[in-house]
Amino acid sequence: MNVVTKHILRFFVLTFLQALIFNQLNIGFGIHLMIQPLFIMLLPFELGVIPIMGLAFLMGLIIDIFSNTYGLNTSALVLMAYLRPVVFKFYGPREGYDPLKEPTAQDMGTRWFSTVFGILLGLHTFWYFLIEIFEFSRFFFILQKTILSGGLSFLLALLVQSFLLNRNQKK
């Protein structure tokens, strides 16, 4: 499958999974499952920060329109897209990233993927709930929602990633 086609398909699948399924779930304890950060994480290494931020803006805007969340997803995804190269550079190998590899657990290793995606997802989730609640007096509630939602979203993203990648490798 063409690389561009693969990323376009990921964009639409993850956007509509988030907007139509995961935003409608009511799990309790303030948990909000977020699968859309996985798209930003899986974009190629060589893609610049401006195109990534543009894709994050578009994805967030579509999700916000379906969810009636007035820019929450857009701002959180754009922040994640902006910080992605910084985190990648900090955790990158000395010789740089191989352009033939993707930022997946299969290509880069589970430890690298868990660390980098965990940091980016944590920042994304914290920003989302900080803007949603917008009260510093409720900091511990924001932190609770970030930890619970981020942890479950991380596990969900690992499952979705393994499903998407295994499906692509079989073809």
C-alpha angles and dihedrals in degrees: 000000000000114000094233092048090049092054093044089052091048090050094055097039095049093041094053094040088056097042100041104030116017096041089054095054118101106198099161135233088074092291115160116181114221121191099160096084088068090071092056091047095051096052114115120277095237095055111110126239095250096057090044091051090048092052090045090051092050094047093046092047092052092048091046091051092052094041100039091229099139101228102324094121093039095054094044094048093046090050090051091048091050093050095042096087091046093053092042091052093048093051097033126117118261094247091049132246122313107243090214092062129076126220092258133126090246095054102033101028133260095265094053093044094047093050098045097039091043091055094045093045091047092053091045093049095044092051091047094054094038090057093040096053097027096189120114089197087069094053094130091051089051089049092049092051091046094052096044096041094040094050095049092041089052092054091045091050091051090052093047092046093051090047094049095044096045089050091051093047093053092058 
